[in-house]
Amino acid sequence: MHLDQAQQGIDQAVAKLGDTSLSEQTIVEHLHPLFSRVLSRNKRTNEIYLSNHSLGRPLDMVSDVVQTALDGWYDEIDGVWGYWLEARDRYRAQIARALRWPDENAVVPKSSAAQGLRAVLNALPSTCLKIVSTRCEFDSIDFVLKSYAHKGRAEMRWVEPDANDMLQAQDIIDSIDESTDLVVVSMVCFVTGQRVEQIERIIERAHACDAMVVLDAYHAFGVLPIDFGSLGADFIIAGNYKYTRGGAGSCFLAIHPRHLSPEGGVPPTDALFPIDTGWFAKQDPFAYQRNEMPAFAAGGDAWLEATPPALTYFQALPGLMLTNAIGVDRLRAYSLEQQKALVDALAQHQVSPRLFDQRGAYILIETPDGHEATKRLKEVGVNSDARPLPRSGSWVIRLCPDLLNTRAELEDAANRVSSVLQRI
Ligand SMILES: Cc1ncc(COP(=O)(O)O)c(C=O)c1O
């Protein structure tokens, strides 16, 4: 399936939803047919999938779209590169649209969020960065920062969550001072699902101290409306593995245009410029000219790297197209309705989830043993996961409904969850 056909199929299905808020009836009628493969698996296995905050479920067309990209390789050999690069540009454009940013060149594909973070760390002029981050960052980000600190490339100031495992914006703000080079913080914390409040104030404080900000938007991208321009963060890292249904390896780094050079060229040595680089970041790479000094491409292309992994764009595009066609505002409203439906259904079984007012796309249930709980839930056909809270270390099960979960399924899930929790 060609990308134009994929876009057309998605647009036609979404048009049938109308312009109003999403309802289960219209979703089942018009969107579920796009997911017949994963939905038929539900029937086969009797499993209720509530790990949508982890690996998002793919549209049927993903395999056809990837197949066409591969067929091009067989049929046209190197002639397929035009189509592969078109997919990369569409990928960048879809992400820019989801960030409400008009310049798709400000979005650079990366294979992981960690890769995006490392590109920023290596691009900053200081050789030992003073970094403020929190104990609530995802393992990958936490590990990268600790590795840099261990090598003497960073000095870390870690912000602890409060006694309830909640991050307080003021604690982050108070940790930033004139010595800070960089602040790395999640928009939504990966364990608790807490939406970090007053992100704008954190960014303002960092900028007032001449520090830059990397926002990890992994649990916000496709969940909460994000406006890259008005946020003003210097960088956003995120990926499509979860809510935008793009599978593994399809991540990105967005760079605020104030850090991009419209003309490109050789940057001053003490400027911000990437060294995680390759020939696709060169000015006019296909001219095969070599200069003694590195002359970077204009705009965000300066942050591209080497020969790109083209197939991941095809894998990720249908999910991104669907997210943008529906619109994150509508998805968010529907997600909150579904979370409420799940909470109400659990309450009927005397299960009280831990709920934050400001949260992302999932709810939490406390449990004494996360490994045991998720194993037992799997046995009764509920696919979920659990993580230890960052401060207390107690376990929470994470349950995330999405467009493919019906209310009947959520009621069934609540029943199954309560039967398991009574036995732990
Ligand atoms: C907040 C957050 N950041 C980043 C990631 C993924 O990081 P990486 O792409 O480096 O594996 C995840 C994955 O769950 C996450 O929850």
The ligand as an SDF file (V2000), in Angstrom:
LIG
                    3D

 16 16  0  0  0  0  0  0  0  0999 V2000
    9.1830    8.8560   29.6420 C   0  0  0  0  0  0  0  0  0  0  0  0
    9.8810    7.9060   28.7080 C   0  0  0  0  0  0  0  0  0  0  0  0
   10.9450    8.3480   28.0200 N   0  0  0  0  0  0  0  0  0  0  0  0
   11.5990    7.5600   27.1570 C   0  0  0  0  0  0  0  0  0  0  0  0
   11.1910    6.2570   26.9340 C   0  0  0  0  0  0  0  0  0  0  0  0
   11.9270    5.4020   25.9600 C   0  0  0  0  0  0  0  0  0  0  0  0
   13.2880    5.6920   25.9390 O   0  0  0  0  0  0  0  0  0  0  0  0
   14.2140    5.0370   24.8320 P   0  0  0  0  0  0  0  0  0  0  0  0
   13.6040    5.3720   23.5180 O   0  0  0  0  0  0  0  0  0  0  0  0
   15.5300    5.6670   25.0320 O   0  0  0  0  0  0  0  0  0  0  0  0
   14.2320    3.5780   25.0830 O   0  0  0  0  0  0  0  0  0  0  0  0
   10.0920    5.7530   27.6340 C   0  0  0  0  0  0  0  0  0  0  0  0
    9.6470    4.3650   27.4210 C   0  0  0  0  0  0  0  0  0  0  0  0
    8.8370    3.8140   28.0920 O   0  0  0  0  0  0  0  0  0  0  0  0
    9.4430    6.5950   28.5510 C   0  0  0  0  0  0  0  0  0  0  0  0
    8.3920    6.1620   29.2510 O   0  0  0  0  0  0  0  0  0  0  0  0
  1  2  1  0
  2  3  1  0
  2 15  2  0
  3  4  2  0
  4  5  1  0
  5  6  1  0
  5 12  2  0
  6  7  1  0
  7  8  1  0
  8  9  2  0
  8 10  1  0
  8 11  1  0
 12 13  1  0
 12 15  1  0
 13 14  2  0
 15 16  1  0
M  END
$$$$
